[in-house]
Amino acid sequence: MKISASFLGVKNIPKFLTELNVTDVDYIHVDVMDGKYTINKTMPYNELKAISNYTRKRLDVHLMVEHPLKFIDDYATLNVEYLSVQIDSKDNLDKVFSRLHDYGIKVGLAISPKDDIELLKPYLKKIDLVLVLAVTPGFPGQDFQKSTLSKINALKDEIKREKLKTLISVDGGVTIPNSKYLKDVDIIVSGTTISNSENLQETITKLRK
């Protein structure tokens, strides 16, 4: 299992990223919110592009925006491995996937707790990753919704049935206690559990166990 650390809600982002850079965390999770798809809005790209000053870790970007095509060209200039868009974003998803493939970025598709996995079936063969949100998008520090577990199991069954290599990532309310239910997923995203801990590496290691 790989770990992606989110800095959503962190006050001193440069300090946090610098400390993460010396851990064995796999990715830095970047939440991008436009204030339209979600109520909240995150820092603009012209501030986020400084992220490379503090970490060499690959980025795992999640665009919680209405029109991802407006954002891809900018974020593609960063050290991005995965870029996920919401399944109900307003741009044509095939065009989004094509743009990401042009940049050599792995494609992720995110679903919220309200979304049925049936919505994913037409796209599973076209994407590299499903980002399953276990909380309502846009707010850090929410509790993990246990109904997500049945969604993950159904998704795993569908991927196996189709003989696909699509990965599953889970984001939202992931803590050390509930991470034990997520051992069969490929990536877990954790924010406040890591950022509020006194020992980042120790917490990352415990999330993996």
Buried (B, 14 or more C-beta within 10 A) or exposed (E): BBBBBBBBBBEEBBEBBEBBEEBEBBBBBBBBBBEEBBEBBBEEBEEBEEBBEBBEBBBBBBBBBBBBBEBBEBBBEBEBBBBBBBBBBEBEBEEBBEBBEEEEBBBBBBBBBEBEBEEBEEBBEBBBBBBBBBBEBBBBEBEBBEEBBEBBEBBBEBBEEEEEEBBBBBBBBBBBEBBEBBEEBBBBBBBBBBBEBEEBBEBBEBBBE
